Amino acid sequence: MTETVEISRPKSVEKHEIAAKKLFGKEAKRQAAKYEKKGLSSTAKRITELIIAQDTAKNGVYLDIGCGSGKICFELLKNGVKKTIGIDLSEKAIEIAEQLKEKFNFQDRAVFVAGSFLDVEIPTTEPIQGIILHRVLCCHPEAEKILQKVIALNPQEIYITLPTDNRIVRTIHVPIGVLTRTFTKGFQAQLHTHKKIFSILLEHDYTLVLKERKTLWWTYVFRKENKTAV
């Protein structure tokens, strides 16, 4: 097993995770059906394209944090990636991912784990080529601690999708956040500054090698400095 980092967090964060687990668990079945009918969202599709374009992809292990029903994992496997690991708070989402894994016959190449990324042990003894954080940091109040554990796993590539961060979005975010927290009894979308996320990764020898905008979303690719850029 890959070595893990013990990270404690306050009760308010645990409450947020419980609410997120319920919220995304309810969405899992609908999202899986949408994926089978229409494929990935544009930003998720872009991440898979970027990974598949790498020479290292076919021999690599990729970890998708907040994998939901496993959509990105399955697309990577369909395109020749060696192995994927998906982690999600929702047991319901992971249950659906396991069903799809069997349906697509990826039993030997896909592994799914239910639980908080901050808690679980990563089920692999192989080096992790890439870690995917697709629309995940914006759903957790402790992005810095998530990044600390990501860095501790020492991936060569990190793929991140974040919402646009500007004054208008932040102004709208405040009332929407209050309503969402009230409705879900604890969950609130987060707006972590891109600058702060960049600084954490740059301090640990990662270089920003790609940035793209799609409507309200930004996709970033970071890589260890001694690796070839995307």
Buried (B, 14 or more C-beta within 10 A) or exposed (E): EBEBEEBEBEEEBEBBBBBBBBBBBEBBBEBBEBBEEEEBBEBBBBBBEBBBEBEBBEEBBBBBBBBBBBBBBBBBBEBEBBBBBBBBBBEBBBBBBBEBBEEBEBEEBBBBBBBBBBBEEBEBEEEBBBBBBBBBBBBBBBBEBBBBBBBBBBBBBBBBBBBBBEEEEEEEBEEEBEEBBEEBEBBBBBBBEBEEBBEBBEEBEBBBBBEEEEEEBBBBBBBBEEBEEB
